[in-house]
């Protein structure tokens, strides 16, 4: 499949799940499979399913019988000074082949160097040199998987003097160079705006004006907490009003897009996640009518 055909195929996958979903986490495995709540898709962390067998993979395979699935990676370390993690990529490729997900995504970050893994999603300077490195990595990942991937903007707590552009400018250029899509995490954007003193709505508008059409393949919504010195992206609470406002602005510009309620700490009852997903779905329905 040539790159143009691959891009069109992946856009069709996105359109097929253009509603709200939730992250499928272990405390909810049994209940989700028993209740089969009405959702457009489920998202999982790819690395939790890299084993060739086992209970977790059986759960994902059963869930795939009823839902579209989004594979969300946290460990590929695309911006690491080390080479591309080939064994990690091979395991991801095997999972993609087995599950046939609607969406595949990874973070714009690094998390390992010299064989050491830091169990974190770490920022880097948005330099021309870094853009060249990440461009090459994303192209290799897409070639290996035979599909477009989505790259997520990061929540960060430091900025670099050596950055030649903003994160959003970096992502827009990366998308133009590689044809990759974007996973737009609006909570991350809001957290960074508050921590670094820029206007989240203005940055969102600038990003969406710069990226290619149909670049945004998924939106993440999550909660955060107030730390001693800054906001912390905890994924441990309901979406706040300011992030909902940012979401309404985003889908007004984009139209409906697959939207995930992301909740990873202090995981609540399943109905709490479903309530948040229902709010997102209501906003998507209104946007769909407005764009009809």
KACOR-V884731 format. One record per residue. N is the residue number from 1. RES is the residue in one letter. PHI is phi in radians with two decimals (none if undefined). OMEGA is omega in radians with two decimals (* if undefined). D_CENTER is the distance of its C-alpha to the mean C-alpha in Angstrom with 2 decimals. Layout:
# KACOR-V884731
n->N res->RES phi->PHI omega->OMEGA d_center->D_CENTER
n->N res->RES phi->PHI omega->OMEGA d_center->D_CENTER
This chain:
# KACOR-V884731
n->1 res->X phi->none omega->3.14 d_center->24.48
n->2 res->X phi->-1.32 omega->-3.05 d_center->24.52
n->3 res->X phi->-0.99 omega->-3.12 d_center->21.48
n->4 res->X phi->-1.15 omega->3.12 d_center->22.33
n->5 res->X phi->-1.14 omega->3.12 d_center->22.64
n->6 res->X phi->-1.09 omega->3.13 d_center->19.41
n->7 res->X phi->-1.08 omega->-3.12 d_center->17.56
n->8 res->X phi->-1.13 omega->3.11 d_center->19.47
n->9 res->X phi->-1.10 omega->-3.12 d_center->18.82
n->10 res->X phi->-1.27 omega->3.04 d_center->15.04
n->11 res->X phi->-1.08 omega->3.10 d_center->15.46
n->12 res->X phi->-1.12 omega->3.07 d_center->17.68
n->13 res->X phi->-1.07 omega->3.14 d_center->15.21
n->14 res->X phi->-1.06 omega->-3.12 d_center->12.83
n->15 res->X phi->-1.09 omega->-3.11 d_center->16.02
n->16 res->X phi->-1.29 omega->-3.14 d_center->17.03
n->17 res->X phi->-2.20 omega->-3.02 d_center->14.34
n->18 res->X phi->-1.37 omega->3.06 d_center->14.30
n->19 res->X phi->-2.31 omega->-3.07 d_center->14.78
n->20 res->X phi->-1.73 omega->3.09 d_center->13.47
n->21 res->X phi->-2.45 omega->3.12 d_center->12.42
n->22 res->X phi->-2.30 omega->2.99 d_center->12.17
n->23 res->X phi->-1.32 omega->3.12 d_center->11.06
n->24 res->X phi->-1.55 omega->-3.11 d_center->14.09
n->25 res->X phi->-2.05 omega->-3.01 d_center->15.74
n->26 res->X phi->-0.90 omega->-3.13 d_center->19.20
n->27 res->X phi->-1.06 omega->-3.08 d_center->21.25
n->28 res->X phi->-1.93 omega->-3.09 d_center->20.45
n->29 res->X phi->-0.91 omega->-3.02 d_center->20.86
n->30 res->X phi->-1.13 omega->-3.07 d_center->24.44
n->31 res->X phi->-1.19 omega->3.12 d_center->24.23
n->32 res->X phi->-1.10 omega->-3.12 d_center->21.42
n->33 res->X phi->-1.21 omega->3.11 d_center->23.39
n->34 res->X phi->-1.38 omega->-3.05 d_center->26.59
n->35 res->X phi->-1.48 omega->-3.05 d_center->25.66
n->36 res->X phi->0.83 omega->-3.13 d_center->23.17
n->37 res->X phi->-1.08 omega->-3.10 d_center->21.92
n->38 res->X phi->-1.32 omega->-3.12 d_center->21.18
n->39 res->X phi->-2.49 omega->3.11 d_center->17.44
n->40 res->X phi->-1.37 omega->-3.14 d_center->15.69
n->41 res->X phi->-2.87 omega->3.01 d_center->13.37
n->42 res->X phi->-2.10 omega->3.08 d_center->12.42
n->43 res->X phi->-2.12 omega->3.10 d_center->9.44
n->44 res->X phi->-2.28 omega->3.00 d_center->10.62
n->45 res->X phi->-1.36 omega->-3.02 d_center->10.24
n->46 res->X phi->-0.92 omega->-3.01 d_center->11.72
n->47 res->X phi->-1.10 omega->3.13 d_center->14.31
n->48 res->X phi->-1.25 omega->-3.04 d_center->15.95
n->49 res->X phi->-2.24 omega->-3.10 d_center->17.22
n->50 res->X phi->-1.37 omega->3.11 d_center->18.54
n->51 res->X phi->-1.18 omega->-3.10 d_center->22.14
n->52 res->X phi->-1.22 omega->3.12 d_center->24.25
n->53 res->X phi->-2.70 omega->3.10 d_center->25.26
n->54 res->X phi->1.89 omega->-3.04 d_center->25.53
n->55 res->X phi->-1.12 omega->-3.09 d_center->24.89
n->56 res->X phi->-1.09 omega->-3.14 d_center->21.10
n->57 res->X phi->-1.16 omega->3.08 d_center->20.83
n->58 res->X phi->-1.12 omega->3.09 d_center->23.46
n->59 res->X phi->-1.08 omega->-3.12 d_center->21.53
n->60 res->X phi->-1.11 omega->3.12 d_center->18.45
n->61 res->X phi->-1.09 omega->3.09 d_center->20.95
n->62 res->X phi->-1.18 omega->3.11 d_center->22.63
n->63 res->X phi->-1.08 omega->-3.12 d_center->19.55
n->64 res->X phi->-1.14 omega->3.09 d_center->18.80
n->65 res->X phi->-1.19 omega->-3.05 d_center->22.30
n->66 res->X phi->-2.02 omega->-3.03 d_center->21.42
n->67 res->X phi->-2.35 omega->2.83 d_center->17.76
n->68 res->X phi->-1.17 omega->-3.09 d_center->15.21
n->69 res->X phi->-2.16 omega->3.01 d_center->12.66
n->70 res->X phi->-1.95 omega->3.08 d_center->9.01
n->71 res->X phi->-1.69 omega->-3.05 d_center->8.96
n->72 res->X phi->-2.00 omega->-3.06 d_center->6.27
n->73 res->X phi->-1.54 omega->3.11 d_center->8.30
n->74 res->X phi->-2.22 omega->-2.99 d_center->9.64
n->75 res->X phi->-2.31 omega->-3.09 d_center->12.93
n->76 res->X phi->-1.32 omega->3.02 d_center->13.29
n->77 res->X phi->0.96 omega->-3.02 d_center->14.27
n->78 res->X phi->-1.07 omega->-3.08 d_center->14.09
n->79 res->X phi->-1.75 omega->3.13 d_center->16.12
n->80 res->X phi->-1.18 omega->3.04 d_center->18.72
n->81 res->X phi->-1.20 omega->3.02 d_center->22.34
n->82 res->X phi->-1.23 omega->3.03 d_center->22.91
n->83 res->X phi->-1.21 omega->3.11 d_center->22.61
n->84 res->X phi->-1.07 omega->-3.11 d_center->19.70
n->85 res->X phi->-1.29 omega->-2.99 d_center->19.54
n->86 res->X phi->-1.17 omega->3.13 d_center->21.15
n->87 res->X phi->-1.10 omega->3.09 d_center->21.71
n->88 res->X phi->-1.08 omega->-3.13 d_center->18.10
n->89 res->X phi->-1.12 omega->3.11 d_center->17.22
n->90 res->X phi->-1.09 omega->3.11 d_center->20.12
n->91 res->X phi->-1.15 omega->3.09 d_center->18.99
n->92 res->X phi->-1.11 omega->-3.14 d_center->15.55
n->93 res->X phi->-1.08 omega->3.12 d_center->17.60
n->94 res->X phi->-1.14 omega->3.12 d_center->19.92
n->95 res->X phi->-1.19 omega->3.10 d_center->17.35
n->96 res->X phi->-1.04 omega->3.13 d_center->15.94
n->97 res->X phi->-1.12 omega->-3.10 d_center->19.61
n->98 res->X phi->-1.30 omega->-3.00 d_center->20.47
n->99 res->X phi->-1.60 omega->-3.06 d_center->17.81
n->100 res->X phi->0.91 omega->-3.08 d_center->17.20
n->101 res->X phi->-1.24 omega->3.03 d_center->13.66
n->102 res->X phi->-1.30 omega->-3.06 d_center->12.71
n->103 res->X phi->-2.37 omega->3.03 d_center->9.22
n->104 res->X phi->-2.33 omega->-3.07 d_center->8.30
n->105 res->X phi->-2.44 omega->3.12 d_center->5.46
n->106 res->X phi->-2.64 omega->-3.09 d_center->6.44
n->107 res->X phi->-1.57 omega->3.02 d_center->6.98
n->108 res->X phi->-1.48 omega->-3.03 d_center->9.75
n->109 res->X phi->-2.91 omega->2.91 d_center->12.30
n->110 res->X phi->-2.31 omega->-3.13 d_center->15.15
n->111 res->X phi->-2.68 omega->3.14 d_center->16.36
n->112 res->X phi->-2.66 omega->3.06 d_center->19.48
n->113 res->X phi->-2.78 omega->3.13 d_center->22.70
n->114 res->X phi->0.93 omega->3.11 d_center->26.15
n->115 res->X phi->1.38 omega->3.12 d_center->25.18
n->116 res->X phi->-1.74 omega->3.11 d_center->24.10
n->117 res->X phi->-1.91 omega->-3.00 d_center->20.77
n->118 res->X phi->-1.75 omega->3.11 d_center->19.98
n->119 res->X phi->0.92 omega->3.13 d_center->17.47
n->120 res->X phi->-2.66 omega->3.10 d_center->15.47
n->121 res->X phi->-1.85 omega->-2.92 d_center->12.79
n->122 res->X phi->-1.84 omega->3.14 d_center->15.37
n->123 res->X phi->-1.39 omega->-3.14 d_center->15.68
n->124 res->X phi->-2.65 omega->3.13 d_center->18.12
n->125 res->X phi->-1.18 omega->3.13 d_center->20.40
n->126 res->X phi->-1.51 omega->-3.08 d_center->19.13
n->127 res->X phi->-1.79 omega->3.07 d_center->22.24
n->128 res->X phi->-1.13 omega->3.11 d_center->23.40
n->129 res->X phi->-1.08 omega->3.13 d_center->23.89
n->130 res->X phi->-1.12 omega->3.11 d_center->20.33
n->131 res->X phi->-1.08 omega->3.10 d_center->19.15
n->132 res->X phi->-1.09 omega->-3.13 d_center->21.50
n->133 res->X phi->-1.13 omega->-3.10 d_center->20.34
n->134 res->X phi->-1.19 omega->3.08 d_center->16.58
n->135 res->X phi->-1.01 omega->3.13 d_center->17.62
n->136 res->X phi->-1.12 omega->-3.13 d_center->19.77
n->137 res->X phi->-1.16 omega->-3.12 d_center->17.26
n->138 res->X phi->-1.10 omega->3.12 d_center->14.61
n->139 res->X phi->-1.07 omega->3.13 d_center->17.63
n->140 res->X phi->-1.16 omega->3.11 d_center->18.87
n->141 res->X phi->-1.10 omega->-3.12 d_center->15.76
n->142 res->X phi->-1.13 omega->3.10 d_center->15.70
n->143 res->X phi->-1.12 omega->-3.11 d_center->19.45
n->144 res->X phi->-1.18 omega->-3.10 d_center->19.34
n->145 res->X phi->-1.48 omega->-3.10 d_center->16.97
n->146 res->X phi->1.22 omega->-3.12 d_center->18.66
n->147 res->X phi->-2.79 omega->3.04 d_center->15.66
n->148 res->X phi->-1.30 omega->3.01 d_center->13.13
n->149 res->X phi->-1.94 omega->3.09 d_center->9.75
n->150 res->X phi->-1.85 omega->3.12 d_center->6.67
n->151 res->X phi->-1.96 omega->-3.05 d_center->6.48
n->152 res->X phi->-1.69 omega->2.98 d_center->4.74
n->153 res->X phi->-1.18 omega->-2.93 d_center->7.84
n->154 res->X phi->-1.88 omega->2.88 d_center->9.49
n->155 res->X phi->-1.47 omega->-3.06 d_center->11.90
n->156 res->X phi->-2.46 omega->-3.08 d_center->15.24
n->157 res->X phi->-2.20 omega->3.02 d_center->18.85
n->158 res->X phi->-2.43 omega->2.99 d_center->20.77
n->159 res->X phi->-2.11 omega->-3.06 d_center->21.22
n->160 res->X phi->-1.98 omega->3.09 d_center->23.11
n->161 res->X phi->-1.12 omega->-3.08 d_center->26.35
n->162 res->X phi->-1.42 omega->3.13 d_center->25.79
n->163 res->X phi->-1.15 omega->3.12 d_center->22.79
n->164 res->X phi->-1.68 omega->-3.09 d_center->24.01
n->165 res->X phi->-2.72 omega->3.05 d_center->21.28
n->166 res->X phi->-1.37 omega->3.08 d_center->18.59
n->167 res->X phi->-1.05 omega->-3.12 d_center->14.93
n->168 res->X phi->-1.15 omega->3.07 d_center->14.41
n->169 res->X phi->-1.12 omega->3.10 d_center->17.41
n->170 res->X phi->-1.07 omega->-3.12 d_center->16.14
n->171 res->X phi->-1.11 omega->3.14 d_center->12.90
n->172 res->X phi->-1.09 omega->3.13 d_center->15.21
n->173 res->X phi->-1.21 omega->3.09 d_center->17.68
n->174 res->X phi->-1.05 omega->3.12 d_center->15.36
n->175 res->X phi->-1.13 omega->3.13 d_center->14.32
n->176 res->X phi->-1.13 omega->-3.06 d_center->18.05
n->177 res->X phi->-1.33 omega->-2.99 d_center->19.17
n->178 res->X phi->-1.93 omega->-3.02 d_center->17.06
n->179 res->X phi->1.35 omega->3.11 d_center->16.01
n->180 res->X phi->-1.17 omega->3.04 d_center->12.34
n->181 res->X phi->-1.66 omega->3.14 d_center->9.95
n->182 res->X phi->-2.10 omega->2.91 d_center->7.48
n->183 res->X phi->-1.77 omega->-3.03 d_center->4.11
n->184 res->X phi->-1.57 omega->3.09 d_center->6.44
n->185 res->X phi->-1.58 omega->-3.04 d_center->6.45
n->186 res->X phi->-1.33 omega->3.04 d_center->10.12
n->187 res->X phi->-1.16 omega->3.09 d_center->11.31
n->188 res->X phi->-1.05 omega->3.13 d_center->10.55
n->189 res->X phi->-1.07 omega->3.14 d_center->12.37
n->190 res->X phi->-1.16 omega->3.13 d_center->15.09
n->191 res->X phi->-1.02 omega->3.14 d_center->15.63
n->192 res->X phi->-1.12 omega->3.13 d_center->16.12
n->193 res->X phi->-1.08 omega->3.12 d_center->18.33
n->194 res->X phi->-1.21 omega->-3.08 d_center->20.45
n->195 res->X phi->-1.27 omega->-3.04 d_center->20.76
n->196 res->X phi->-1.92 omega->2.98 d_center->21.60
n->197 res->X phi->1.37 omega->3.01 d_center->23.48
n->198 res->X phi->-2.11 omega->-3.09 d_center->21.95
n->199 res->X phi->-1.52 omega->-3.08 d_center->21.47
n->200 res->X phi->-1.11 omega->-3.12 d_center->17.91
n->201 res->X phi->-1.17 omega->3.10 d_center->19.13
n->202 res->X phi->-1.15 omega->3.13 d_center->20.86
n->203 res->X phi->-1.16 omega->3.09 d_center->17.95
n->204 res->X phi->-1.08 omega->-3.13 d_center->15.76
n->205 res->X phi->-1.07 omega->3.13 d_center->18.76
n->206 res->X phi->-1.13 omega->3.14 d_center->19.30
n->207 res->X phi->-1.06 omega->-3.06 d_center->15.84
n->208 res->X phi->-1.21 omega->3.05 d_center->16.06
n->209 res->X phi->-1.34 omega->-3.04 d_center->19.62
n->210 res->X phi->-1.64 omega->-3.04 d_center->18.87
n->211 res->X phi->-1.42 omega->3.08 d_center->16.14
n->212 res->X phi->-1.08 omega->3.08 d_center->17.46
n->213 res->X phi->-1.03 omega->3.13 d_center->17.77
n->214 res->X phi->1.14 omega->-3.12 d_center->15.09
n->215 res->X phi->-1.25 omega->-3.10 d_center->12.58
n->216 res->X phi->-1.36 omega->-3.08 d_center->9.91
n->217 res->X phi->-1.71 omega->-3.13 d_center->8.69
n->218 res->X phi->-2.87 omega->3.05 d_center->6.47
n->219 res->X phi->-2.14 omega->3.01 d_center->6.75
n->220 res->X phi->-1.88 omega->3.01 d_center->6.19
n->221 res->X phi->-2.18 omega->-3.09 d_center->9.75
n->222 res->X phi->-2.73 omega->3.10 d_center->11.39
n->223 res->X phi->-1.87 omega->3.11 d_center->14.71
n->224 res->X phi->-2.46 omega->3.10 d_center->16.25
n->225 res->X phi->-2.34 omega->3.13 d_center->19.81
n->226 res->X phi->-1.57 omega->3.05 d_center->22.58
n->227 res->X phi->-1.52 omega->-3.11 d_center->23.64
n->228 res->X phi->-1.15 omega->-3.06 d_center->27.01
n->229 res->X phi->-2.05 omega->-3.04 d_center->26.04
n->230 res->X phi->-2.81 omega->3.01 d_center->22.59
n->231 res->X phi->-1.32 omega->-3.14 d_center->19.71
n->232 res->X phi->-2.07 omega->3.13 d_center->17.68
n->233 res->X phi->-1.38 omega->-3.02 d_center->14.06
n->234 res->X phi->-1.68 omega->-3.03 d_center->15.20
n->235 res->X phi->0.94 omega->-3.05 d_center->13.09
n->236 res->X phi->-2.29 omega->-3.14 d_center->16.65
n->237 res->X phi->-2.74 omega->3.10 d_center->17.91
n->238 res->X phi->-1.14 omega->3.07 d_center->17.74
n->239 res->X phi->-1.17 omega->-3.11 d_center->15.99
n->240 res->X phi->-1.41 omega->-3.08 d_center->18.66
n->241 res->X phi->-1.05 omega->-3.11 d_center->20.60
n->242 res->X phi->-1.15 omega->3.11 d_center->19.53
n->243 res->X phi->-1.29 omega->3.03 d_center->15.80
n->244 res->X phi->-1.05 omega->3.11 d_center->17.00
n->245 res->X phi->-1.10 omega->3.10 d_center->19.14
n->246 res->X phi->-1.13 omega->3.11 d_center->16.38
n->247 res->X phi->-1.13 omega->3.11 d_center->14.56
n->248 res->X phi->-1.04 omega->3.12 d_center->17.93
n->249 res->X phi->-1.14 omega->-3.11 d_center->18.39
n->250 res->X phi->-1.12 omega->-3.08 d_center->15.12
n->251 res->X phi->-1.30 omega->3.02 d_center->15.88
n->252 res->X phi->-1.13 omega->3.11 d_center->19.50
n->253 res->X phi->-1.45 omega->-3.04 d_center->18.74
n->254 res->X phi->-1.54 omega->-2.84 d_center->16.21
n->255 res->X phi->1.53 omega->-3.10 d_center->17.58
n->256 res->X phi->-1.04 omega->3.10 d_center->15.84
n->257 res->X phi->-2.50 omega->3.07 d_center->12.20
n->258 res->X phi->-0.90 omega->-3.01 d_center->10.37
n->259 res->X phi->-2.24 omega->-3.08 d_center->9.59
n->260 res->X phi->-1.91 omega->2.91 d_center->8.56
n->261 res->X phi->-1.54 omega->-3.03 d_center->10.86
n->262 res->X phi->-1.84 omega->-3.08 d_center->9.58
n->263 res->X phi->-2.53 omega->-2.98 d_center->12.85
n->264 res->X phi->-2.10 omega->3.10 d_center->13.65
n->265 res->X phi->-2.19 omega->-3.07 d_center->17.04
n->266 res->X phi->0.83 omega->-3.03 d_center->20.20
n->267 res->X phi->-1.10 omega->-3.07 d_center->18.87
n->268 res->X phi->-1.54 omega->3.02 d_center->21.04
n->269 res->X phi->-1.06 omega->-3.11 d_center->22.76
n->270 res->X phi->-0.96 omega->-3.10 d_center->20.84
n->271 res->X phi->-1.08 omega->3.08 d_center->22.46
n->272 res->X phi->-1.14 omega->3.10 d_center->20.81
n->273 res->X phi->-1.10 omega->-3.13 d_center->17.32
n->274 res->X phi->-1.14 omega->3.07 d_center->18.92
n->275 res->X phi->-1.08 omega->3.12 d_center->20.54
n->276 res->X phi->-1.13 omega->3.11 d_center->17.38
n->277 res->X phi->-1.10 omega->3.12 d_center->15.91
n->278 res->X phi->-1.13 omega->3.07 d_center->19.33
n->279 res->X phi->-1.08 omega->3.10 d_center->19.24
n->280 res->X phi->-1.08 omega->-3.12 d_center->16.08
n->281 res->X phi->-1.12 omega->3.09 d_center->17.82
n->282 res->X phi->-1.07 omega->3.14 d_center->20.97
n->283 res->X phi->-1.17 omega->3.10 d_center->19.46
n->284 res->X phi->-1.13 omega->-3.14 d_center->17.93
n->285 res->X phi->-1.12 omega->3.11 d_center->21.41
n->286 res->X phi->-1.12 omega->3.13 d_center->23.15
n->287 res->X phi->-1.16 omega->3.12 d_center->21.07
n->288 res->X phi->-1.08 omega->3.10 d_center->21.77
n->289 res->X phi->-1.11 omega->-3.12 d_center->25.45
n->290 res->X phi->-1.17 omega->-3.14 d_center->25.46
n->291 res->X phi->-1.61 omega->-3.09 d_center->24.09
n->292 res->X phi->-1.22 omega->* d_center->26.47
